Amino acid sequence: MISSILQKIARPDIAIIGCGPTGVMSLRHLHTVANVTAFEAKDDVGGVWYYTDLSEENHPNPESDPFYKVYGHLHSSLYDSLWTNVPKQMMTFKDFYHKEETPHIMEAKTFHEYVKDYTRYFDLCKYIKFNTAVNSVRLLKNVSKEQKEKLGIPLDSQKKFLVSWITSKSPLSKGPLAGIDTSPQGESNMYETKKGFGLYDHVLFCNGHFSKMNWPKVEGQELFEGIQMHMHTLRKLEKDKFDNKRILILGTHVSASDLLSLFFLRETAKEVQVGKVFITGRSTDKLEKSTDYTEFMKSGILTLKKGGLKRFKGGKIVEFVDGTEAEIDTVVYATGYHYSFPFLNEEDGIIEYDKEEPGAYFGPLYKRIFAIKEPDLLFIGVVEKVPLIQGTYERQIMLAKQYIAGNIKIPSQEEMLKETETELRKFEENPKLGKQNFYKFSPFYTFWDYNDELVKMSGMEEDPSYRRLRPLVEATHQCTMNGNYWAKKLIDFAGLSKDIEFKPTASLF
């Protein structure tokens, strides 16, 4: 009895921020070596995969919503008709395979159900504080004596982090794993709000990187008399914004291509028929090669404009870099997101943002996980353009587990900083990459290299099943490089993944 009590006391306390896929995976692996508490601002798991119709326009009291309090909006970047763009084998949690009937390319809501099933199967809800948004993470050593005394924190506490949160219970919330009813019911503007705090040895940031919208500045934006919107605000294809309208898409990558599929290839194209679509960016090379939209470009309903947008001229007229002009009704910024961790106190100086373009880069992080200035602060899932999505994130988590459990050591702060700065310079010196692509992968540093490093550092044996996924990865990658995002759905994933399964074992990734 005494030994079990001592063992529990010795276990570190971990705060996990966010309960999307990386958050629930962190819970599943870390609760065996630590006392874990996860904070989820919504009433359900799923993170970016949790769709809701709620918006600032239809919510009875958005400023009382915990998610809104921290992020400034009410929903994730997910829109109701989104599909995954990689097959289910590349989006599989270790020890928990998809249902046999699940299609290889699935609807977002199907993957959300998968995350919920995983949460239920491993009984993880008991570790989660739902409807609770973390609004502050402080280094305890930097908290004043007066503040500690006010909060009742022992002055000799050995914990590293003070985590504060807001819990808001709304009549719109139906409880964990139940989803949200967006129709106001009863006293829907009445909220019960509570504040709380806790002390932790480690904090894992699992809140993703799809919250702070990247709004590029373009000359004359304020003069435009049409509609301007970011992809983040897209919930459904609304007729007043898109039906029979002249549309300009800024951006030529994944979200832009997906929007094109909504206009031309999916069932939504029957509901809303666009008048004409222009798409522009610094490069349109991939779309020029694409066979997805050949017929629409030939018909003239879709026009590619290389080089980007130069300015808004007033009224609804825009001018492109090539000197041509067009009349536009709706502008959609498919320009991605900036990194944002609004609950981190700047005075602690744990992370820094890029000075030239705040939010395009943050760090320094060792192995894109450990905050070098305070390694017990860990970032899970910020790496992007990762074909083997859940497998890569799960390797990050297992490395974190080995570190937290004391089974491995990481280099000194000086060594971590030197290695990270050397790698960062490679990105900065490459004109095609730049600092803003540090958390994306490249030909000189592939995600296969990264995964191998994670396995080696953790001291764990690799599951050979993951290597056998390489043909799927290469097939989807080839489609992406050719601009054929829609054609991915035609790949013979069943044949490429025949007999591949992930077996439950604690000793393998």
C-alpha positions, 0 to 999 in steps of 0.5 A, spaced: 500 500 500 505 504 501 509 503 495 503 504 491 502 511 494 509 513 493 509 511 486 503 515 485 506 521 488 512 520 484 508 520 477 509 527 474 503 531 473 502 533 465 497 538 462 495 537 455 491 542 451 487 540 446 483 534 445 483 533 437 487 527 435 494 528 438 491 530 444 487 523 445 493 520 443 497 523 448 492 521 453 492 514 451 500 513 452 501 518 457 496 516 463 501 510 464 507 514 466 504 520 469 498 524 472 494 527 466 489 532 465 487 534 458 483 541 457 478 541 451 474 548 450 469 544 446 464 539 449 467 534 445 473 531 442 476 531 435 479 538 435 479 541 428 475 535 425 469 537 430 464 541 425 459 545 428 454 550 424 455 555 430 458 562 428 459 569 431 452 571 427 448 565 430 451 564 437 446 567 442 453 570 446 459 568 443 463 572 448 461 567 453 464 561 449 470 558 452 473 557 445 472 564 443 475 567 449 482 564 447 481 564 439 477 569 437 472 565 433 467 559 435 469 554 430 475 550 427 477 550 420 473 545 418 467 546 413 461 541 412 463 538 406 470 536 407 473 530 405 480 527 407 486 527 402 490 521 404 487 514 405 485 511 412 491 507 412 495 514 413 490 516 418 490 510 423 492 510 430 496 505 433 493 499 436 486 502 433 484 500 426 479 503 422 472 499 421 472 495 415 467 499 411 470 505 412 472 508 405 479 509 404 478 517 402 473 519 408 468 524 410 471 529 415 465 527 420 467 519 419 474 521 421 471 525 427 467 518 429 473 514 429 477 519 434 470 519 438 471 511 438 478 511 440 476 515 446 471 511 448 475 504 447 481 507 451 476 510 456 479 517 456 474 521 457 475 521 465 482 525 464 478 530 460 475 537 462 470 539 457 468 546 455 474 548 458 479 553 455 486 554 458 488 562 457 494 562 461 501 558 461 506 561 466 513 559 468 512 558 476 518 561 477 516 567 474 510 568 478 510 573 483 510 571 491 504 576 492 500 572 486 502 565 489 500 567 496 493 570 493 492 563 489 495 559 495 501 556 492 506 554 496 512 558 495 517 552 495 513 548 490 517 544 485 512 544 479 514 548 473 508 551 470 502 554 473 496 553 468 490 557 468 483 556 465 476 558 464 470 553 464 463 555 461 457 551 461 452 553 456 445 550 455 448 549 447 452 544 450 450 537 451 456 533 454 462 529 452 462 526 445 454 528 444 456 533 439 452 540 439 445 542 438 446 549 434 439 551 435 438 556 441 434 552 447 431 556 453 435 561 456 440 560 451 444 566 453 445 564 460 452 561 462 455 558 468 463 560 468 468 558 473 476 559 473 481 554 475 488 553 476 493 547 477 501 546 477 504 541 472 511 538 471 510 538 463 505 541 458 503 538 452 500 543 446 496 539 442 491 545 440 494 544 432 495 550 428 489 552 424 486 557 428 489 564 427 488 566 420 493 568 415 490 575 412 495 577 407 495 585 406 494 587 399 494 594 396 487 597 396 483 592 400 479 597 404 476 599 397 473 593 395 466 593 395 464 585 394 465 580 399 472 578 402 472 572 406 478 567 409 477 559 408 476 559 415 469 562 415 467 557 410 461 553 413 457 551 407 457 554 400 452 560 401 448 562 395 449 569 396 456 569 396 457 564 390 451 562 386 452 565 379 458 570 382 465 572 379 470 569 384 477 570 386 481 565 390 488 567 393 492 561 394 493 555 390 495 549 395 490 544 398 485 548 401 484 552 394 484 546 390 479 543 395 474 549 394 475 548 386 472 541 387 466 544 391 465 548 385 466 543 380 466 536 382 462 535 388 455 534 389 455 541 392 456 544 384 449 542 383 447 546 389 451 552 387 453 554 380 459 559 380 459 564 374 466 564 373 472 563 378 479 566 378 485 563 382 492 566 383 498 565 387 505 566 386 505 559 382 500 556 379 505 550 376 501 544 379 494 547 377 497 548 370 499 540 370 493 538 373 488 534 369 482 535 375 480 541 372 482 541 364 475 541 362 473 547 366 479 551 364 478 550 357 471 552 357 473 559 360 469 558 367 476 557 371 482 562 369 489 561 372 493 567 374 500 566 375 504 571 380 498 573 385 494 579 386 497 586 385 491 591 388 484 592 389 483 598 384 476 600 387 469 598 386 469 590 384 475 591 380 482 587 381 489 588 378 493 582 377 501 582 377 501 580 370 497 587 369 490 584 367 484 586 371 477 583 372 471 584 376 470 580 382 464 579 387 467 574 392 474 574 394 476 567 398 483 568 402 485 560 401 492 563 405 493 558 411 494 560 418 499 563 422 502 559 429 499 562 435 499 560 442 495 566 445 495 563 452 503 563 453 506 569 457 511 573 452 514 575 459 517 568 460 520 568 453 519 561 452 518 561 444 519 567 439 515 569 433 518 571 426 519 578 427 518 580 419 512 575 419 509 574 426 506 567 426 509 564 420 515 561 424 515 560 432 521 557 436 526 555 437 523 547 438 528 541 438 526 536 433 520 540 432 517 538 439 521 540 445 521 548 447 529 549 447 528 554 452 524 550 457 524 542 454 518 540 459 514 544 454 512 540 448 509 541 442 505 535 438 503 536 431 505 542 429 509 539 423 505 540 416 505 536 410 506 530 413 503 524 409 503 519 414 499 523 419 497 520 425 503 515 425 508 521 425 504 525 431 504 518 435 511 517 434 512 524 437 508 522 443 512 516 444 518 520 444 515 525 449 513 519 453 520 516 454 522 523 456 517 524 461 518 517 464 526 518 464 528 513 460 531 517 455 535 524 455 535 530 450 541 534 449 543 540 453 540 547 451 546 549 448 547 543 443 539 543 442 540 550 440 546 549 435 543 543 431 536 547 430 539 553 428 544 549 423 538 546 420 534 553 420 539 556 416 538 551 411 531 553 410 533 560 410 538 560 405 534 556 400 529 561 396 524 555 395 523 554 402 525 560 407 524 560 415 516 559 414 517 552 411 521 550 417 515 545 420 514 543 413 518 537 410 523 538 404 527 534 399 533 535 403 529 533 410 523 528 408 518 526 413 521 519 413 528 522 415 524 525 421 520 519 423 527 515 423 530 520 428 524 519 432 524 512 433 532 512 434 531 517 439 526 514 443 530 507 443 523 503 441 523 498 435 519 500 429 513 497 426 515 494 419 507 495 417 509 503 417 514 502 412 510 498 407 505 504 407 510 507 402 507 505 396 501 509 398 505 515 401 508 515 394 502 515 390 498 520 394 504 525 393 505 524 386 498 526 385 499 532 389 505 534 385 501 534 379 496 538 382 491 532 382 488 532 389 481 530 386 484 524 382 487 521 389 480 518 390 481 514 384 488 510 387 487 503 388 488 504 395 486 497 397 491 493 392 497 498 395 495 496 402 493 489 402 494 485 408 497 491 412 495 492 419 497 495 425 498 490 431 497 492 439 504 492 442 507 497 447 514 496 444 513 498 437 511 504 433 
